[in-house]
Amino acid sequence: MDLPEGPGKQILNRACVSCHALTEVTKFRGFYTHPQWRDIVQTMFDYGAPVNDKEVEVLTTYLTESLGKK
């Protein structure tokens, strides 16, 4: 699946795809709202994903805009 370019994609490729296949993220297209994506990203942050607080917000917004529930 091709995702749009942007800072969120860079974070996704660096922080998420280092542990998960991209399909493990994209398979949830249309399932989650912004607050739900925020919870997921925060949980991964809490588990040690290499992101800082600002990147949590950028990634959450990116996932919501690219894959979020419409």
C-alpha positions in Angstrom: 0.0 0.0 0.0 1.4 3.4 -1.0 1.0 6.0 1.8 1.3 9.7 1.2 4.5 11.5 1.8 5.0 13.6 4.9 6.8 13.8 8.2 4.5 11.2 9.6 5.5 8.7 7.0 9.1 9.2 7.9 8.3 8.5 11.6 6.2 5.5 10.6 9.0 4.0 8.6 11.6 4.7 11.3 9.7 3.9 14.5 6.9 1.5 13.5 8.2 -0.6 10.6 11.3 -1.4 12.6 9.2 -3.8 14.6 6.0 -4.3 12.5 5.5 -5.1 8.9 3.8 -2.1 7.2 0.7 -4.3 6.6 0.3 -4.7 10.3 -0.4 -0.9 10.4 -2.3 -0.5 7.0 -4.6 -3.4 7.6 -6.5 -1.1 10.1 -7.4 1.4 7.3 -10.8 2.8 8.2 -11.1 1.3 11.6 -9.7 3.9 14.0 -10.6 7.5 14.9 -8.0 10.1 15.9 -8.3 9.3 19.7 -8.0 5.6 19.0 -4.9 6.1 16.8 -3.5 8.3 19.6 -4.0 5.5 22.1 -2.2 3.0 19.9 0.7 5.3 19.2 1.0 6.2 22.9 0.9 2.5 23.8 3.8 1.9 21.4 5.6 4.9 22.8 5.2 3.4 26.3 6.6 0.1 25.1 9.7 1.9 23.9 9.0 2.9 20.3 11.7 5.4 19.3 9.5 8.5 19.2 9.4 11.7 21.2 6.2 13.5 22.4 6.1 15.8 19.4 6.5 12.8 17.0 3.6 11.0 18.8 1.3 13.9 17.7 2.7 14.1 14.2 2.4 10.3 13.7 -1.1 10.2 15.2 -2.3 12.9 12.8 -0.6 11.2 9.9 -2.2 7.9 10.7 -5.6 9.5 11.1 -5.4 11.4 7.9 -4.0 8.4 5.9 -5.8 5.5 7.5 -8.4 6.8 9.9 -12.0 6.1 10.0 -14.0 8.4 7.7 
